[in-house]
């Protein structure tokens, strides 16, 4: 299903934990998108990410994306701790997406 009119991600480019800039809108290009916004210190984020990872691994269409309000080193550490394979981006203060 294509994105609905009026529903689009902001035209932002955010770095992944390795510092590679990624356009946020590219995640929306596949159609449906599950987007998680959070940070490492948030208990809800830490509990939810494994479920989003399962959805990412089992998906047959659409995309899943995590945007963490952490620095790259912290995001990399969390990705490793949770064994994440879904795309992860980092959002710096003042958090333009959130």
PyMOL commands that set and color helices and strands:
alter all, ss='L'
color gray80, all
select helices_A, chain A and resi 25-28+43-58+72-82
alter helices_A, ss='H'
color red, helices_A
select strands_A, chain A and resi 13-16+21-23+33-38+63-68+87-90
alter strands_A, ss='S'
color yellow, strands_A
deselect
rebuild
show_as cartoon
